Amino acid sequence: MRILVTGAGGFIGGHLVDKLILEGHEIIAVDNKPFENWYQRFDQSQNFVADLKLIENAMKYSVGVEQVYNLAADMGGMGFIENNKAKCMESILINTHLLQASVKNNVEKFFFSSSACVYASFRQDSLDIAPLKESDAYPADPEDGYGWEKLFSERMCRHFQEDYGIKTYVARYHNVYGPNGTYAGGREKVPAAACRKIIEAVKSGSYEIEIWGDGRQLRSFTYISDCIEGSIKLMNSNFSNPINIGSSEMISINDLYKSIIEVNGLPFEKFKFSHDLSAPQGVRGRSSNNDLCLQTLGWEPTISFATGIKETFDWIAKELNY
């Protein structure tokens, strides 16, 4: 098939393009970053730099494609999304224009990458939390800015399917991590940031690490290969409602650091941890309920955190000449 992947120069987008090329598809890869800032770029795909907040670009690159995977968004880790709410909200323009263009250009299937940040905050304010099922997004109380953009765009997909007949698919990603992603600069997420901090602490000889919050926050983390497999399975299904693509394995931030240190054979007793209680730390607890995913796709993420984080650490270590 001829497939458009937006956000193709990003972390998830790059891995998705790689997988779709391996499956034999013709890929149109679009991102607004200069080519030198793409995390992965493949000679087998047609690669373009364009701002999809402009409708003329959405129209241009969706001509003649059968499927659109929309992964384009201005986003990052908790430190970024808490301090750039307007930027995050502007991504609504991307999804709006791509949906409009897809209808006009007779695209058959449209995939939107949503986020666990759509879930109601009042369901995540305790360490004693139940894994989040898809219906827990309502009554609406998502992450301010970024979460609202994702929830609004989910509903836009639904109504475009109802009104115009285009098949839409919505995946709620839960903390995706892995190689070939952001690990520094302010947009990185916790697993990559933790790997970088540990490497820097060892290289400096100080073994000192600052953790945002008290470190007891609970999360589940989804390895990139699971994310890509689940996304493609969803696109190949007939299920049109939002669905979790996330690991059900929950871990505290303190234990995340401990796990990274231990799987890499580093001396945990040498590390000295401090906690910045004033730093952004997000909700108190969040994990993925995969009942619907199992029922609908016959599948759920299987890569353990220990396995995935070792791959991630090794890649970041190479990047940092460790």
C-alpha positions in Angstrom: 0.0 0.0 0.0 0.9 3.7 -0.3 1.0 5.0 3.3 1.6 8.5 4.7 3.3 8.6 8.1 3.4 12.0 9.7 5.8 12.8 12.5 8.1 10.4 10.6 11.2 12.1 11.9 10.2 11.5 15.5 10.9 8.6 17.8 7.8 6.5 17.2 7.3 7.7 13.7 10.8 6.5 12.7 10.3 3.1 14.0 6.9 2.8 12.3 8.3 3.8 9.0 11.1 1.2 9.4 8.5 -1.6 10.1 6.1 -0.6 7.3 9.0 -0.5 4.8 10.0 -4.1 5.9 6.4 -5.1 5.2 6.8 -3.9 1.6 4.7 -0.7 1.6 5.4 2.5 -0.2 5.9 5.2 2.4 5.5 8.9 2.3 7.4 10.2 5.4 6.7 13.8 6.5 8.0 15.8 9.5 8.5 19.5 10.1 12.0 19.1 11.5 15.0 19.5 9.2 16.4 16.2 7.9 19.4 16.4 10.2 17.2 16.4 13.2 15.2 13.3 12.2 15.9 10.4 14.5 15.7 7.9 11.7 15.5 8.5 7.9 15.3 5.7 5.3 16.3 5.8 1.6 13.4 3.4 0.8 10.8 6.0 1.8 9.9 9.3 0.2 11.0 11.9 2.8 9.7 15.5 3.0 10.0 18.4 5.5 6.7 20.2 5.8 4.5 21.9 8.5 1.2 20.0 8.6 -0.4 22.7 10.6 -0.8 24.3 7.1 -3.8 22.7 5.3 -2.1 23.0 1.9 0.6 20.6 3.1 -1.9 18.1 4.5 -3.7 18.2 1.2 -0.5 17.8 -0.9 1.0 14.8 0.9 -2.2 12.8 1.4 -2.9 12.6 -2.4 -3.0 9.0 -3.6 -2.4 7.3 -0.3 -4.6 4.6 1.1 -3.7 5.0 4.8 -2.5 7.8 7.1 -0.7 7.3 10.3 -0.8 10.6 12.2 2.0 10.7 14.8 2.8 14.4 14.3 2.6 16.5 17.4 4.5 19.1 19.4 5.2 17.2 22.6 7.7 15.8 25.0 8.1 14.6 28.6 6.3 16.0 31.6 8.7 18.9 31.9 7.8 20.0 28.4 4.1 19.5 28.3 3.5 21.2 31.6 5.3 24.3 30.4 4.2 24.4 26.8 0.4 24.0 26.9 -0.3 26.3 24.0 2.3 24.6 21.8 0.7 21.2 22.6 -2.8 22.5 21.8 -1.7 23.8 18.4 -1.3 20.1 17.3 -5.1 20.1 16.9 -4.5 21.9 13.6 -2.4 19.0 12.3 -5.1 16.4 13.0 -7.9 18.7 11.8 -6.2 19.4 8.4 -5.1 15.8 7.9 -8.6 14.5 8.5 -10.0 17.1 6.1 -7.4 16.2 3.5 -8.0 12.5 4.0 -11.7 12.9 3.3 -11.1 15.0 0.2 -8.4 12.6 -1.1 -10.4 9.4 -0.4 -8.0 8.0 2.1 -9.4 4.6 3.3 -8.0 4.5 6.9 -6.8 7.1 9.3 -4.8 6.4 12.5 -4.4 8.9 15.3 -1.8 8.5 18.0 -3.4 9.6 21.3 -2.1 9.3 24.8 -2.8 8.1 28.3 -2.8 11.8 29.2 -6.4 11.8 28.1 -7.5 9.9 31.2 -9.2 11.8 34.0 -6.8 13.1 36.6 -9.1 12.3 39.5 -8.6 8.6 38.6 -4.8 8.9 38.9 -4.3 10.9 42.1 -3.4 8.0 44.4 -0.8 5.3 44.6 -3.7 2.9 45.1 -5.1 3.0 41.6 -6.8 0.6 39.3 -5.3 0.2 35.8 -7.1 2.6 33.4 -9.7 1.2 31.1 -10.8 3.1 28.0 -14.0 4.4 29.5 -12.0 6.1 32.3 -11.4 9.1 30.0 -14.9 10.4 31.0 -16.1 12.4 32.8 -13.3 14.4 31.1 -10.5 15.8 33.2 -7.3 15.1 31.1 -3.8 16.5 31.4 -4.1 20.3 30.9 -3.1 21.3 27.4 -1.6 18.2 25.9 -4.3 15.8 27.2 -7.1 18.1 26.1 -5.7 18.3 22.6 -5.5 14.5 22.4 -9.0 14.0 23.7 -10.5 16.6 21.4 -8.7 15.0 18.4 -10.0 11.6 19.4 -13.5 12.9 19.2 -12.8 14.6 15.9 -11.7 11.2 14.5 -15.0 9.7 15.7 -17.2 12.4 14.1 -15.3 12.3 10.8 -16.0 8.6 10.7 -19.6 9.1 11.5 -20.2 12.0 9.1 -17.8 11.2 6.2 -17.3 7.5 6.3 -13.5 7.5 6.7 -12.3 4.6 8.9 -10.5 6.0 11.9 -8.4 4.3 14.5 -7.2 5.7 17.9 -4.4 4.3 20.0 -3.8 5.6 23.5 -0.1 5.2 24.0 1.3 4.7 27.5 4.8 6.0 28.0 6.6 4.6 25.0 10.4 4.3 25.2 13.3 2.7 23.4 16.3 3.4 21.2 16.5 6.2 18.6 14.6 8.7 20.7 15.1 11.9 22.7 17.2 11.5 25.8 18.3 15.1 26.5 17.3 18.7 25.8 14.0 19.0 27.8 11.6 16.8 25.7 12.9 13.4 26.9 10.7 11.1 28.9 11.5 9.4 32.1 13.2 6.1 30.9 15.5 7.9 28.5 16.2 10.7 31.0 17.0 8.2 33.7 19.4 6.3 31.5 21.2 9.6 30.6 21.4 10.7 34.3 22.8 7.3 35.3 25.5 7.4 32.6 26.4 11.0 33.4 26.6 10.2 37.1 29.0 7.3 36.5 31.1 9.2 34.0 31.5 12.1 36.4 32.4 9.8 39.3 29.9 11.6 41.5 27.1 8.9 41.3 24.7 11.7 42.2 21.2 11.7 40.7 18.2 14.1 41.1 14.8 12.6 40.7 11.7 14.7 40.0 9.1 14.3 42.8 9.4 11.8 45.6 10.0 8.9 43.2 7.0 6.9 44.4 4.9 7.9 41.4 3.7 4.8 39.6 3.8 4.3 35.8 3.7 1.6 33.1 6.2 1.9 30.3 5.7 0.5 26.8 8.7 -0.7 24.7 8.8 0.7 21.2 8.5 -2.6 19.3 5.3 -3.4 21.3 3.9 0.0 20.4 4.6 -0.5 16.7 3.1 -4.0 16.7 0.0 -2.9 18.5 -0.5 0.1 16.2 -0.3 -1.9 13.0 -2.6 -4.6 14.5 -5.1 -1.9 15.4 -4.9 -0.4 11.9 -5.6 -3.8 10.4 -8.6 -4.4 12.6 -12.2 -3.2 12.3 -12.2 -1.5 15.8 -12.9 2.2 15.7 -13.0 3.3 19.3 -10.0 4.4 21.3 -7.9 1.5 22.7 -4.9 1.3 25.1 -1.6 0.4 23.6 0.4 0.1 26.8 2.2 -2.2 29.2 0.3 -3.4 32.3 3.6 -3.8 34.2 3.7 -1.0 36.8 6.8 0.4 38.4 7.6 3.4 40.6 10.1 6.0 39.5 12.5 5.1 42.3 12.4 1.4 41.2 12.8 2.4 37.6 16.2 3.9 38.5 17.1 0.8 40.5 16.1 -1.5 37.7 18.3 0.4 35.1 21.3 0.3 37.5 20.9 -3.4 38.3 20.3 -4.7 34.7 23.5 -2.9 33.7 25.5 -4.4 36.5 26.3 -1.1 38.1 26.9 -0.8 41.9 23.5 0.5 43.3 25.1 1.2 46.7 27.4 3.9 45.2 24.5 6.0 43.9 23.3 9.0 45.9 19.7 10.1 45.1 18.0 13.4 45.9 14.4 14.3 45.2 13.1 17.7 43.8 9.6 17.9 45.1 9.0 21.2 43.2 9.7 19.6 39.7 6.9 18.5 37.3 5.9 15.0 38.1 2.5 14.4 36.6 -0.2 12.2 38.0 0.4 10.0 41.1 -0.3 6.7 39.5 -1.1 5.3 36.0 -1.2 1.9 34.4 -2.9 0.3 31.4 -5.9 -2.0 31.6 -5.5 -4.3 28.5 -8.8 -6.2 28.6 -10.2 -4.4 25.6 -6.9 -4.8 23.7 -6.8 -8.5 24.4 -10.4 -8.9 23.4 -10.2 -6.9 20.2 -6.7 -7.6 18.9 -5.9 -10.9 20.7 -2.7 -9.3 21.8 -1.1 -7.1 24.5 2.5 -5.8 25.0 4.9 -8.5 26.1 8.3 -6.8 26.4 9.3 -6.5 30.1 10.7 -3.3 31.4 14.0 -5.0 32.3 14.4 -6.2 28.7 13.4 -3.0 27.0 15.4 -0.7 29.2 18.6 -2.6 28.6 18.2 -2.0 24.9 17.5 1.6 25.5 20.4 2.1 27.9 22.8 0.4 25.5 21.8 2.8 22.7 22.0 5.9 24.8 25.4 4.8 26.2 26.7 4.5 22.7 25.4 8.0 21.8 27.2 9.4 24.9 30.4 7.4 24.2 30.0 5.5 27.5 
